[in-house]
Amino acid sequence: MGPRSVTELARAKINLCLHVTGRRGDGYHLLDSLVVFADVADRVTAVPADALTLTLTGAGAAHLPDGADNLVMRAARAMGVSRGAAITLEKRLPVASGIGGGSADAAATLRVLSRLWEVGLPSATAVLGLGADVPVCVAGVPARMEGVGEVVSPLPHALPEAWLVLANPGVAVATPDVFRALTRTDHPPLPRDLPRLRGADELAAFLQMQRNDLEPAAMSVAPVIRRVKDAVAAQPGCLLARMSGSGATCFGLFADPLGAAAAAAALRKAEPGWWVEAGAIAA
């Protein structure tokens, strides 16, 4: 008999850099991105039931549909198994925020139901069909993401220990709007061979040579993103500040947990309407 209750964390997905390297004939953009996961997460739990149901809890629950169109329910149907489960999503991450909240929830749902029902994960095509970030979120480890999101390669070297501060101004940014605002889609990719980095300072130095090519377009769609990035960058100990994904969440990279915690506290005090969290980069 399978487990009676299964829980998975849906960690925030952070694009430490994101290069837009081309555009396919079908309109999908080609990406080259270094992706990590922060120790800040939603939580997906499932127990056996006669039918598929979804209950939403947490601070962000009011911003999500609770019916069949919810990405958690779409992920459950993508399993291709005619069985029931009562799924609960505890929503902590902001929606439409560039940190893969919906994709992380979908990926956690796939992992939860695979364990609950003791079946394999769905095909790569089905997983990608849920969203470009879902394959890397299913992997759930630091990785290089290429193509339209379907090429996920674990990093050749472990990243050094580092901490992140995430800040979102409460403005939802639609990814299609950002891609439509792009003025160039043929940027150079990441170096083919990624270096071994020894410490947060070296990680920051490497990332300074990279980019998020969506930043200018996102800032034209939501100008507040520039203020968020500048506020994060101004915190003592911040080694690098950048927007994640298509925004509006920006992150700061820190070398120690106390510095990250102090920065998060200062941002919350200065901007009480923002969502701000600090956490380690998950190994």
Phi, psi and omega in degrees: 000137182287176181296152182271338178208134182228136179231139175226143173278140174251086187288149176298131177268127182241125172273102178297328170209155183211109181256129175267112191252355180172182179216128180284166179299333180275005176095347180286138181274146177265135186235159171218110192222143171262116189245134172229174180235135181270153179279049177225128195205155159281173180223129178244127179233141178223143174230155180300144178203169181285335182220166176279122177225159180227130173243131180255132175227175177094170187297330183266004186299325184294344184265004185241147170288145181252012182257204187295338181278349177300139185297332175297316179291323176297320178296320179298318179292329180293343176297336178071027182241127181274070179222165183257162174195141173264110186256136174240127175251116172268108189265111177249331184278144178291155182270155178048052191236002177083007179242023170065029183304309179294319179294320178296321178296317179298315181297318178296324177296316178300316180293319180298312183288329175299319179286317183297315184268355180055052177228165179284167176288157179292174183297159179300324180295317179295320179295313180296328180296342178279342181152151185297331182272352186294317180302316181291329177288328175297317178297315172069019179231159176307131189205163170261128182247126183229179183068223175264011181122353186276342181261107183240118183238119174305147183292146182290337180229145176295141176283151177292161178296132180201162182235154182237144166247126181251135180223130179228132185278004181085018178251118178283133180242121180280123182304317179301325179296321180292315180296325177294333181276355179297138176258351180209140182232017184236045179287156177291151180280180170296160173303142182297320179256114180278137185283160170279124186250129185246082177115157182297327180297318179291323176299315179297319180296319177296316182293330178299334179276355180251190188211168156244104185292350178273350185303307182300319180294317181295322180291333175287330178281319182225088184303338181298339181301322179299320180293322178296312180299316180295322180294320178293316182298331183283352183286136178304135179088355179286120182273335182197138172234137183201156172281145175259140176056227179260013176084172013261005181290134172245154180235153170242140180260130183231153182272346183213155184291327181292320177297319179294317180296319179295319179296317179298318179297319180294320179293319178299320180292319182285327185228075185297342179274354180272153168272121182225130178218152175237145179190162178285156167288122182289136181288000000 
